[in-house]
Amino acid sequence: MFDQVTMQLNIDPLILGALREDITSEDVSTNSVMPNPRNGQADLICKEEGIICGMQIFSRVFQLIDPHVEIDALVQDGDAVEKGQLLATLSGDIRTLLCGERTALNYLQRMSGIATYTHSVASLLAGTATKLLDTRKTTPNNRIFEKYAVRIGGGNNHRYNLTDGVLLKDNHIGAAGGVKQAIAMAKAYASFVRKIEVEVETLDMVSDALEAGADIIMLDNMSHEDMKKAMEMIHGQAQVEVSGNVTRENITRLTDLGVDFISSGALTHSAPILDISLKNLH
């Protein structure tokens, strides 16, 4: 759950921006059929099974429009839900319920979809010591919601943004003139409290990364045979992450490597939404 400081400083401005995107000046449809305040109720219903995530954000959308709206939540983030399950009841001005419906559902469906997909992928690593990581392949202005959903689904967060950690990728290495040079420059520039991770694509690059003292070595789009050789070369001298088009369909091919981390952009960029609706308004 997001704390009060995070909500007010980081979450509320994003939600308000989403509401402004959806309501330029007024909700013409709602004002046409409901010109005056009138209290009512509606049910939040899940239309397929999955892992729920984003109930706090769902509620916040309505409360930012009208703090008098009441949401009686029957589930909490991380709960497994079933098709047809009642998730919450909403009470308040019908105009508020109608105005906030789409924005609130967009957040809840998206976050629940990511949590559900992440849960299905993380379960495939059960029994191993390998942690599932997300990436920065997130929807612009929605990273805080999507990375939270990954955690709720049983995954772990990689660095949050470019300020959060050192990750030397192929273009950084090219700009520096090689793996050794890039790591040396990062060590000279970055604070000593930051670990240095480097992306490698060949065994020669693995050797260079080890010689230069990388803390984490990311094996990116390497063959399974080369990854096994790389693990023998590294032999505990650095933590190891595997990356490169990892999905629910192919992640099990990596479980025999014994790596520390497997990262998957699919957790955020390819997860389908969880179908949830606001129904029975009366």
N, C-alpha and C positions, 0 to 999 in steps of 0.2 A: 504494500500500500504506500502511496506517496504521502509524505509528511506535509504539514501545513505550509512550511516555508517553500518547499518545492512546488506545491500547488499554486501558491500565490505568485511566485517569481517566474516560474518556468512553464507551468501547465496552463494557468488561466489565460495568459496572452495568446497562446496557440488556439485554445478553444474559442476565445472571442474572435480571433481571426477567421476561424472556420465558420462561425455564426455570421460574421459580416459578409463572408463569401456567399452564404446562402440567403441572406436577407439584406439586400442593398438598402432599401428604405422601409419596406413593409412586406408582410406575408399577405399578398392579395387574395389568395384562395381562402385563407382562414378568416380574414376580415370581412369577406363577402358573406360567409355563412354564419359567422359568430361576431357580430359587431360590438357586443357588450360582454363584460366578464360573466362567466358561468362556470361553476365548479363541476368537475366530472372525474371519472376514473378510467384507467386503461390497464391492460395486462401485458406484461412482457413475456413472450413465449418463445421457447427454443424449438426450431423446426428440424433439427438433426442433432445427433449425439456428438459430443466433443468436450473440450475443456474450456470453461468460461473464463474470460479475462476482460477487465475494463469496466467493472461495475461502478467503481468510484468515478471514473471519467464520464460514464453514461449519466450518472446522477448529477455530476457537476454541470453538465450542459444545461439542464433544466434550471438548476439553482442559480446559475449566472443570469438567466433570463428573469427568473422570479424566485426569490429565496423562500417563498411560501409553499412551493411545490414539495410534496412529501413522497418519498420513494421507500416502500417497504420491501427491501431486498430479501429474498428467500435463499439465495446462494451467495457464495463469495468466490473471489478469484482463486483459481486452482481446482475448483470443484468439477467433477465429471458430471455432465448433464445429458439428458436423454431427449429424444424427439417428443414434442408435445408437452414438455415440462414447463410449469409456470416458474419464471425466474424472479419476478417482482410485480408489485402493483403500484401504480402511480396515481396520486390524487392531487388535484389543483385546478387552476384555471384552464379550461379546455383550450383556450387560445395558446397558452404556453406549451401545453402538451403537443399540439399540432405544429407549432413553430419549431420546436426543438427536436422533433421526432427523428428527422433524417440525419441530422448531424450526430445526435447521440447514438443512433444505430450504426452509423458509419464507423465510429470509434469502436463500439462494442463488437461488431461483426469482424472488423479487421483484426483487432487484438485477440479475440477468441480464436480466429482462424490461425493466427501465428502460434498461439499457445497449443492449439490442437495438433498442428503439423509438427511443431517442435517436440511435443510429447511422443508422437509416433516415431520420430527419428531417434530421440534419446533412449527410448525403450530398446532399440536395437543394439545399444552399447551397454545394456545392463549386464553386470558380471565382469566387466572390464574396468581397467583403471583409466581409460581414456575419457576425457571431458569433451562434450560437444560445445562448440563456440559459434557465435554469430559473426557477422562482418559489418562493414559500414555501408553495405548495399541496402540502404533503407530508403523509404519514401521521404523526400525533402520535407522538413518541418514536422516529421512524425517519428523521428528516431527515438525520442524519449519513451514514446508509447510502444514502439515495436520492440525495442531492446528489453523493456519491462516484460512484454508478453513472452519473449524467449525465456526469461527466467521463470515465469509462472509455468511455462510448459516443461520445465526440467532441464533447460539448456543453461549455458553460461555466456556472459558477455565478454567479447574481445574488447579492445580499446574503444572508448565511446566516440572520440573524434581525433583529429590530427594533433591536438595539444596533449592528448592523454598518454601517448607512448611513442617510442621509436620503432618504426617498422620500415626497413629498407627494402623496397621492391625493385623490380628490374630497371625502371627508369631512374631511380635514385642511384643504383649501382652504375648505370651507364653514365650518369652525370658526373659521378665521382671518379670514374676510370677503372672500376673493378670492385670486387667484394672486399678485399683487404683495405683498400683506400676508403671505401664508404664506412666501414666499421670504425676505422681509426678516426675519421673525421667526426663521426657521431659520438664517439667516446670523448673527444676533445671538446665538443660543443654541449652535449646534453648533460644534465645534472647527474651526479653519481648515483642518485636514487632510482634512476630509470634503467630498466633492462633494455638491451638492444636485441631486437629480432631482425633477422635477415632472410629474405626469400631466395631460395636457390632452385635451380632447374637441372643441374648436372652434378655428378659426383665430384668433379674438379672444384665446383663452387662450394660443395660441402667441405672439402678439404681446406679451402681458403677461409671459409667461415670459422672452422675450428681453430685454425692457426691464428686468426685475428681475435679470437676470444668472444665470439657471439654468445649471448646468453640463451637465445632461442633460435632454432633453425627451422624455417618453414620449407617443407618439401612440396613444391608447387608443380602440379601436372607432370609428375615423374612416373615412369613405369613401375609396376609392382616389384619387379626384380631389382630395379635401381633403388627403390625405397628400402628394400631389405638390406641391400649393400650399404646404404647410407646409415641405417640403424646400427650396423656392425661397426662402421667407421666412427660414429658419434659415441657410442658405447657409454652413455651417461655423462659425457662432457658438457652437454647442453640439453635443454629441454627441446622436444621435437613436436612440431605442428605439421599436419598434412592438410593441404588445401587443393582446390581445383575441381570445380563442377561436381561437388559432393551433394547427393540427394538421398532421399529415403530409399530409392530403388537400388543404389549402388554402395551405400556406406558399409555394408557388411563385408565387402571385399577388403576393407582396410583394418578390420578388427584383429587380424593375426599379427600386425606389425608391432604392437605394443607401444605406440606413440602416446605422448602425453595429451595431445589435443587434436581434434579434427574440426576444422571450421567449414561452415556451409552458408553461402549467401542465400541459398534457397529458403532458409528458414524465414527470411523476411521478404525476399523478392518474388517468391513463387508460391507462398502459402495461400490457398483459397480461403475466402471468408467463411465463417460459420453462420448459417442462415438463422436469423433471429428477427422476430417481428413484434410490433406494438399493435395489439388487437383489442377488440371488445370495448372500444371507447363508448362511454355512455354517461 
